[in-house]
């Protein structure tokens, strides 16, 4: 994972100023996987990031 340095976009935030983006627009923390995710949906489950990248 690459650390975010310098200016960050409006949709990302480094709330504890450790150089790592903590929150980004559209990222949701979940306890169960979404039943019908759209392509590009990003979720965090159990500390891991998941992205829907195909229809398969």
PyMOL Python script that loads the backbone (N, CA, C, O; Angstrom):
from pymol import cmd

cmd.read_pdbstr("""\
ATOM      1  N   UNK A   1       0.847  -1.178   0.000  1.00  0.00           N
ATOM      2  CA  UNK A   1       0.000   0.000   0.000  1.00  0.00           C
ATOM      3  C   UNK A   1       0.886   1.232   0.000  1.00  0.00           C
ATOM      4  O   UNK A   1       1.862   1.310   0.746  1.00  0.00           O
ATOM      5  N   UNK A   2       0.543   2.178  -0.829  1.00  0.00           N
ATOM      6  CA  UNK A   2       1.341   3.380  -0.944  1.00  0.00           C
ATOM      7  C   UNK A   2       0.814   4.449  -0.003  1.00  0.00           C
ATOM      8  O   UNK A   2      -0.394   4.665   0.095  1.00  0.00           O
ATOM      9  N   UNK A   3       1.726   5.113   0.685  1.00  0.00           N
ATOM     10  CA  UNK A   3       1.326   6.195   1.581  1.00  0.00           C
ATOM     11  C   UNK A   3       1.024   7.449   0.777  1.00  0.00           C
ATOM     12  O   UNK A   3       1.634   7.693  -0.264  1.00  0.00           O
ATOM     13  N   UNK A   4       0.093   8.229   1.259  1.00  0.00           N
ATOM     14  CA  UNK A   4      -0.293   9.464   0.584  1.00  0.00           C
ATOM     15  C   UNK A   4       0.586  10.598   1.109  1.00  0.00           C
ATOM     16  O   UNK A   4       0.617  10.846   2.315  1.00  0.00           O
ATOM     17  N   UNK A   5       1.275  11.264   0.247  1.00  0.00           N
ATOM     18  CA  UNK A   5       2.143  12.364   0.661  1.00  0.00           C
ATOM     19  C   UNK A   5       1.740  13.629  -0.081  1.00  0.00           C
ATOM     20  O   UNK A   5       1.170  13.565  -1.170  1.00  0.00           O
ATOM     21  N   UNK A   6       2.034  14.756   0.505  1.00  0.00           N
ATOM     22  CA  UNK A   6       1.725  16.023  -0.145  1.00  0.00           C
ATOM     23  C   UNK A   6       0.255  16.362  -0.062  1.00  0.00           C
ATOM     24  O   UNK A   6      -0.437  15.927   0.859  1.00  0.00           O
ATOM     25  N   UNK A   7      -0.227  17.139  -1.022  1.00  0.00           N
ATOM     26  CA  UNK A   7      -1.626  17.549  -1.033  1.00  0.00           C
ATOM     27  C   UNK A   7      -2.524  16.370  -1.376  1.00  0.00           C
ATOM     28  O   UNK A   7      -2.238  15.601  -2.294  1.00  0.00           O
ATOM     29  N   UNK A   8      -3.608  16.237  -0.630  1.00  0.00           N
ATOM     30  CA  UNK A   8      -4.568  15.172  -0.889  1.00  0.00           C
ATOM     31  C   UNK A   8      -5.801  15.770  -1.547  1.00  0.00           C
ATOM     32  O   UNK A   8      -6.082  16.956  -1.378  1.00  0.00           O
ATOM     33  N   UNK A   9      -6.530  14.965  -2.287  1.00  0.00           N
ATOM     34  CA  UNK A   9      -7.739  15.454  -2.936  1.00  0.00           C
ATOM     35  C   UNK A   9      -8.808  15.764  -1.898  1.00  0.00           C
ATOM     36  O   UNK A   9      -8.687  15.376  -0.736  1.00  0.00           O
ATOM     37  N   UNK A  10      -9.848  16.463  -2.322  1.00  0.00           N
ATOM     38  CA  UNK A  10     -10.937  16.823  -1.424  1.00  0.00           C
ATOM     39  C   UNK A  10     -11.653  15.605  -0.862  1.00  0.00           C
ATOM     40  O   UNK A  10     -12.263  15.686   0.204  1.00  0.00           O
ATOM     41  N   UNK A  11     -11.586  14.469  -1.567  1.00  0.00           N
ATOM     42  CA  UNK A  11     -12.341  13.297  -1.135  1.00  0.00           C
ATOM     43  C   UNK A  11     -11.549  12.389  -0.203  1.00  0.00           C
ATOM     44  O   UNK A  11     -12.050  11.332   0.182  1.00  0.00           O
ATOM     45  N   UNK A  12     -10.330  12.766   0.172  1.00  0.00           N
ATOM     46  CA  UNK A  12      -9.553  11.924   1.070  1.00  0.00           C
ATOM     47  C   UNK A  12      -9.055  12.737   2.254  1.00  0.00           C
ATOM     48  O   UNK A  12      -8.799  13.936   2.142  1.00  0.00           O
ATOM     49  N   UNK A  13      -8.924  12.070   3.381  1.00  0.00           N
ATOM     50  CA  UNK A  13      -8.590  12.759   4.620  1.00  0.00           C
ATOM     51  C   UNK A  13      -7.571  11.957   5.414  1.00  0.00           C
ATOM     52  O   UNK A  13      -7.636  10.728   5.451  1.00  0.00           O
ATOM     53  N   UNK A  14      -6.644  12.639   6.041  1.00  0.00           N
ATOM     54  CA  UNK A  14      -5.670  12.024   6.934  1.00  0.00           C
ATOM     55  C   UNK A  14      -5.963  12.579   8.325  1.00  0.00           C
ATOM     56  O   UNK A  14      -5.314  13.528   8.767  1.00  0.00           O
ATOM     57  N   UNK A  15      -6.936  11.990   9.012  1.00  0.00           N
ATOM     58  CA  UNK A  15      -7.440  12.576  10.249  1.00  0.00           C
ATOM     59  C   UNK A  15      -6.434  12.567  11.384  1.00  0.00           C
ATOM     60  O   UNK A  15      -6.468  13.455  12.237  1.00  0.00           O
ATOM     61  N   UNK A  16      -5.536  11.587  11.420  1.00  0.00           N
ATOM     62  CA  UNK A  16      -4.553  11.575  12.502  1.00  0.00           C
ATOM     63  C   UNK A  16      -3.172  12.036  12.031  1.00  0.00           C
ATOM     64  O   UNK A  16      -2.190  11.906  12.761  1.00  0.00           O
ATOM     65  N   UNK A  17      -3.100  12.573  10.818  1.00  0.00           N
ATOM     66  CA  UNK A  17      -1.898  13.172  10.248  1.00  0.00           C
ATOM     67  C   UNK A  17      -0.683  12.256  10.299  1.00  0.00           C
ATOM     68  O   UNK A  17       0.425  12.704  10.596  1.00  0.00           O
ATOM     69  N   UNK A  18      -0.892  10.951  10.005  1.00  0.00           N
ATOM     70  CA  UNK A  18       0.228  10.009   9.978  1.00  0.00           C
ATOM     71  C   UNK A  18       0.705   9.734   8.559  1.00  0.00           C
ATOM     72  O   UNK A  18       1.560   8.872   8.354  1.00  0.00           O
ATOM     73  N   UNK A  19       0.163  10.456   7.568  1.00  0.00           N
ATOM     74  CA  UNK A  19       0.574  10.278   6.187  1.00  0.00           C
ATOM     75  C   UNK A  19      -0.224   9.237   5.439  1.00  0.00           C
ATOM     76  O   UNK A  19       0.031   9.002   4.258  1.00  0.00           O
ATOM     77  N   UNK A  20      -1.193   8.597   6.100  1.00  0.00           N
ATOM     78  CA  UNK A  20      -2.017   7.573   5.467  1.00  0.00           C
ATOM     79  C   UNK A  20      -3.453   8.075   5.406  1.00  0.00           C
ATOM     80  O   UNK A  20      -3.979   8.580   6.397  1.00  0.00           O
ATOM     81  N   UNK A  21      -4.082   7.938   4.254  1.00  0.00           N
ATOM     82  CA  UNK A  21      -5.473   8.364   4.115  1.00  0.00           C
ATOM     83  C   UNK A  21      -6.348   7.461   4.969  1.00  0.00           C
ATOM     84  O   UNK A  21      -6.326   6.241   4.808  1.00  0.00           O
ATOM     85  N   UNK A  22      -7.120   8.052   5.877  1.00  0.00           N
ATOM     86  CA  UNK A  22      -7.961   7.286   6.786  1.00  0.00           C
ATOM     87  C   UNK A  22      -9.361   7.067   6.236  1.00  0.00           C
ATOM     88  O   UNK A  22      -9.972   6.029   6.492  1.00  0.00           O
ATOM     89  N   UNK A  23      -9.868   8.019   5.492  1.00  0.00           N
ATOM     90  CA  UNK A  23     -11.232   7.933   4.972  1.00  0.00           C
ATOM     91  C   UNK A  23     -11.235   8.467   3.554  1.00  0.00           C
ATOM     92  O   UNK A  23     -10.500   9.399   3.229  1.00  0.00           O
ATOM     93  N   UNK A  24     -12.055   7.880   2.725  1.00  0.00           N
ATOM     94  CA  UNK A  24     -12.206   8.378   1.356  1.00  0.00           C
ATOM     95  C   UNK A  24     -13.681   8.321   0.991  1.00  0.00           C
ATOM     96  O   UNK A  24     -14.418   7.470   1.487  1.00  0.00           O
ATOM     97  N   UNK A  25     -14.097   9.211   0.141  1.00  0.00           N
ATOM     98  CA  UNK A  25     -15.493   9.269  -0.278  1.00  0.00           C
ATOM     99  C   UNK A  25     -15.896   7.956  -0.927  1.00  0.00           C
ATOM    100  O   UNK A  25     -15.194   7.454  -1.805  1.00  0.00           O
ATOM    101  N   UNK A  26     -17.015   7.400  -0.503  1.00  0.00           N
ATOM    102  CA  UNK A  26     -17.531   6.183  -1.110  1.00  0.00           C
ATOM    103  C   UNK A  26     -17.051   4.892  -0.481  1.00  0.00           C
ATOM    104  O   UNK A  26     -17.538   3.824  -0.851  1.00  0.00           O
ATOM    105  N   UNK A  27     -16.113   4.945   0.459  1.00  0.00           N
ATOM    106  CA  UNK A  27     -15.635   3.734   1.123  1.00  0.00           C
ATOM    107  C   UNK A  27     -16.492   3.503   2.358  1.00  0.00           C
ATOM    108  O   UNK A  27     -16.668   4.402   3.180  1.00  0.00           O
ATOM    109  N   UNK A  28     -17.030   2.277   2.483  1.00  0.00           N
ATOM    110  CA  UNK A  28     -17.887   1.950   3.629  1.00  0.00           C
ATOM    111  C   UNK A  28     -17.258   0.829   4.439  1.00  0.00           C
ATOM    112  O   UNK A  28     -16.692  -0.109   3.878  1.00  0.00           O
ATOM    113  N   UNK A  29     -17.357   0.929   5.764  1.00  0.00           N
ATOM    114  CA  UNK A  29     -16.941  -0.158   6.646  1.00  0.00           C
ATOM    115  C   UNK A  29     -18.165  -1.026   6.879  1.00  0.00           C
ATOM    116  O   UNK A  29     -19.218  -0.524   7.273  1.00  0.00           O
ATOM    117  N   UNK A  30     -18.034  -2.343   6.633  1.00  0.00           N
ATOM    118  CA  UNK A  30     -19.172  -3.254   6.737  1.00  0.00           C
ATOM    119  C   UNK A  30     -18.811  -4.457   7.600  1.00  0.00           C
ATOM    120  O   UNK A  30     -17.636  -4.774   7.785  1.00  0.00           O
ATOM    121  N   UNK A  31     -19.840  -5.124   8.128  1.00  0.00           N
ATOM    122  CA  UNK A  31     -19.632  -6.380   8.852  1.00  0.00           C
ATOM    123  C   UNK A  31     -19.983  -7.575   7.981  1.00  0.00           C
ATOM    124  O   UNK A  31     -19.487  -8.678   8.210  1.00  0.00           O
ATOM    125  N   UNK A  32     -20.841  -7.362   6.974  1.00  0.00           N
ATOM    126  CA  UNK A  32     -21.201  -8.396   5.999  1.00  0.00           C
ATOM    127  C   UNK A  32     -21.027  -7.815   4.605  1.00  0.00           C
ATOM    128  O   UNK A  32     -21.203  -6.614   4.402  1.00  0.00           O
ATOM    129  N   UNK A  33     -20.679  -8.668   3.642  1.00  0.00           N
ATOM    130  CA  UNK A  33     -20.531  -8.207   2.266  1.00  0.00           C
ATOM    131  C   UNK A  33     -21.885  -7.742   1.733  1.00  0.00           C
ATOM    132  O   UNK A  33     -22.908  -8.351   2.047  1.00  0.00           O
ATOM    133  N   UNK A  34     -21.911  -6.666   0.925  1.00  0.00           N
ATOM    134  CA  UNK A  34     -23.163  -6.226   0.310  1.00  0.00           C
ATOM    135  C   UNK A  34     -23.718  -7.320  -0.603  1.00  0.00           C
ATOM    136  O   UNK A  34     -22.955  -8.014  -1.274  1.00  0.00           O
ATOM    137  N   UNK A  35     -25.047  -7.476  -0.629  1.00  0.00           N
ATOM    138  CA  UNK A  35     -25.660  -8.525  -1.448  1.00  0.00           C
ATOM    139  C   UNK A  35     -25.594  -8.227  -2.936  1.00  0.00           C
ATOM    140  O   UNK A  35     -25.394  -9.144  -3.733  1.00  0.00           O
ATOM    141  N   UNK A  36     -25.757  -6.977  -3.331  1.00  0.00           N
ATOM    142  CA  UNK A  36     -25.748  -6.611  -4.755  1.00  0.00           C
ATOM    143  C   UNK A  36     -24.845  -5.402  -4.984  1.00  0.00           C
ATOM    144  O   UNK A  36     -25.341  -4.318  -5.289  1.00  0.00           O
ATOM    145  N   UNK A  37     -23.526  -5.567  -4.842  1.00  0.00           N
ATOM    146  CA  UNK A  37     -22.646  -4.409  -5.030  1.00  0.00           C
ATOM    147  C   UNK A  37     -22.558  -4.007  -6.497  1.00  0.00           C
ATOM    148  O   UNK A  37     -22.646  -4.853  -7.387  1.00  0.00           O
ATOM    149  N   UNK A  38     -22.386  -2.726  -6.740  1.00  0.00           N
ATOM    150  CA  UNK A  38     -22.183  -2.206  -8.094  1.00  0.00           C
ATOM    151  C   UNK A  38     -20.706  -2.300  -8.437  1.00  0.00           C
ATOM    152  O   UNK A  38     -19.860  -2.394  -7.548  1.00  0.00           O
ATOM    153  N   UNK A  39     -20.397  -2.272  -9.731  1.00  0.00           N
ATOM    154  CA  UNK A  39     -18.995  -2.237 -10.138  1.00  0.00           C
ATOM    155  C   UNK A  39     -18.324  -1.021  -9.516  1.00  0.00           C
ATOM    156  O   UNK A  39     -18.874   0.080  -9.549  1.00  0.00           O
ATOM    157  N   UNK A  40     -17.155  -1.214  -8.957  1.00  0.00           N
ATOM    158  CA  UNK A  40     -16.415  -0.121  -8.347  1.00  0.00           C
ATOM    159  C   UNK A  40     -16.740   0.131  -6.892  1.00  0.00           C
ATOM    160  O   UNK A  40     -16.090   0.964  -6.262  1.00  0.00           O
ATOM    161  N   UNK A  41     -17.733  -0.564  -6.328  1.00  0.00           N
ATOM    162  CA  UNK A  41     -18.034  -0.406  -4.904  1.00  0.00           C
ATOM    163  C   UNK A  41     -16.810  -0.786  -4.083  1.00  0.00           C
ATOM    164  O   UNK A  41     -16.162  -1.796  -4.353  1.00  0.00           O
ATOM    165  N   UNK A  42     -16.498   0.027  -3.079  1.00  0.00           N
ATOM    166  CA  UNK A  42     -15.353  -0.218  -2.208  1.00  0.00           C
ATOM    167  C   UNK A  42     -15.866  -0.356  -0.784  1.00  0.00           C
ATOM    168  O   UNK A  42     -16.568   0.524  -0.285  1.00  0.00           O
ATOM    169  N   UNK A  43     -15.516  -1.467  -0.124  1.00  0.00           N
ATOM    170  CA  UNK A  43     -15.901  -1.669   1.268  1.00  0.00           C
ATOM    171  C   UNK A  43     -14.689  -2.150   2.058  1.00  0.00           C
ATOM    172  O   UNK A  43     -13.750  -2.717   1.500  1.00  0.00           O
ATOM    173  N   UNK A  44     -14.729  -1.913   3.362  1.00  0.00           N
ATOM    174  CA  UNK A  44     -13.713  -2.424   4.275  1.00  0.00           C
ATOM    175  C   UNK A  44     -14.405  -3.404   5.199  1.00  0.00           C
ATOM    176  O   UNK A  44     -15.379  -3.055   5.865  1.00  0.00           O
ATOM    177  N   UNK A  45     -13.902  -4.639   5.242  1.00  0.00           N
ATOM    178  CA  UNK A  45     -14.456  -5.678   6.116  1.00  0.00           C
ATOM    179  C   UNK A  45     -13.295  -6.328   6.847  1.00  0.00           C
ATOM    180  O   UNK A  45     -12.340  -6.788   6.221  1.00  0.00           O
ATOM    181  N   UNK A  46     -13.376  -6.366   8.160  1.00  0.00           N
ATOM    182  CA  UNK A  46     -12.328  -6.966   8.993  1.00  0.00           C
ATOM    183  C   UNK A  46     -10.952  -6.374   8.696  1.00  0.00           C
ATOM    184  O   UNK A  46      -9.950  -7.089   8.700  1.00  0.00           O
ATOM    185  N   UNK A  47     -10.905  -5.066   8.439  1.00  0.00           N
ATOM    186  CA  UNK A  47      -9.641  -4.385   8.206  1.00  0.00           C
ATOM    187  C   UNK A  47      -9.055  -4.563   6.817  1.00  0.00           C
ATOM    188  O   UNK A  47      -7.944  -4.100   6.558  1.00  0.00           O
ATOM    189  N   UNK A  48      -9.778  -5.225   5.915  1.00  0.00           N
ATOM    190  CA  UNK A  48      -9.303  -5.435   4.545  1.00  0.00           C
ATOM    191  C   UNK A  48     -10.207  -4.701   3.568  1.00  0.00           C
ATOM    192  O   UNK A  48     -11.413  -4.597   3.789  1.00  0.00           O
ATOM    193  N   UNK A  49      -9.625  -4.193   2.491  1.00  0.00           N
ATOM    194  CA  UNK A  49     -10.364  -3.436   1.485  1.00  0.00           C
ATOM    195  C   UNK A  49     -10.761  -4.357   0.341  1.00  0.00           C
ATOM    196  O   UNK A  49      -9.937  -5.113  -0.173  1.00  0.00           O
ATOM    197  N   UNK A  50     -12.039  -4.289  -0.057  1.00  0.00           N
ATOM    198  CA  UNK A  50     -12.560  -5.089  -1.164  1.00  0.00           C
ATOM    199  C   UNK A  50     -13.196  -4.166  -2.192  1.00  0.00           C
ATOM    200  O   UNK A  50     -13.895  -3.218  -1.835  1.00  0.00           O
ATOM    201  N   UNK A  51     -12.950  -4.449  -3.486  1.00  0.00           N
ATOM    202  CA  UNK A  51     -13.497  -3.646  -4.580  1.00  0.00           C
ATOM    203  C   UNK A  51     -14.141  -4.581  -5.588  1.00  0.00           C
ATOM    204  O   UNK A  51     -13.533  -5.576  -5.984  1.00  0.00           O
ATOM    205  N   UNK A  52     -15.368  -4.277  -6.012  1.00  0.00           N
ATOM    206  CA  UNK A  52     -16.027  -5.071  -7.058  1.00  0.00           C
ATOM    207  C   UNK A  52     -15.480  -4.624  -8.395  1.00  0.00           C
ATOM    208  O   UNK A  52     -15.655  -3.471  -8.790  1.00  0.00           O
ATOM    209  N   UNK A  53     -14.805  -5.551  -9.109  1.00  0.00           N
ATOM    210  CA  UNK A  53     -14.143  -5.177 -10.357  1.00  0.00           C
ATOM    211  C   UNK A  53     -14.689  -5.887 -11.586  1.00  0.00           C
ATOM    212  O   UNK A  53     -14.308  -5.543 -12.705  1.00  0.00           O
ATOM    213  N   UNK A  54     -15.581  -6.880 -11.412  1.00  0.00           N
ATOM    214  CA  UNK A  54     -16.127  -7.568 -12.583  1.00  0.00           C
ATOM    215  C   UNK A  54     -17.550  -8.023 -12.306  1.00  0.00           C
ATOM    216  O   UNK A  54     -18.019  -7.981 -11.169  1.00  0.00           O
ATOM    217  N   UNK A  55     -18.232  -8.459 -13.362  1.00  0.00           N
ATOM    218  CA  UNK A  55     -19.594  -8.966 -13.228  1.00  0.00           C
ATOM    219  C   UNK A  55     -19.625 -10.458 -12.962  1.00  0.00           C
ATOM    220  O   UNK A  55     -20.706 -11.032 -12.824  1.00  0.00           O
ATOM    221  N   UNK A  56     -18.475 -11.100 -12.887  1.00  0.00           N
ATOM    222  CA  UNK A  56     -18.410 -12.551 -12.741  1.00  0.00           C
ATOM    223  C   UNK A  56     -18.544 -13.093 -11.376  1.00  0.00           C
ATOM    224  O   UNK A  56     -18.497 -14.308 -11.186  1.00  0.00           O
TER     225      UNK A  56
END
""", "prot")
cmd.dss("prot")
cmd.show_as("cartoon", "prot")
cmd.util.cbc("prot")
cmd.orient("prot")
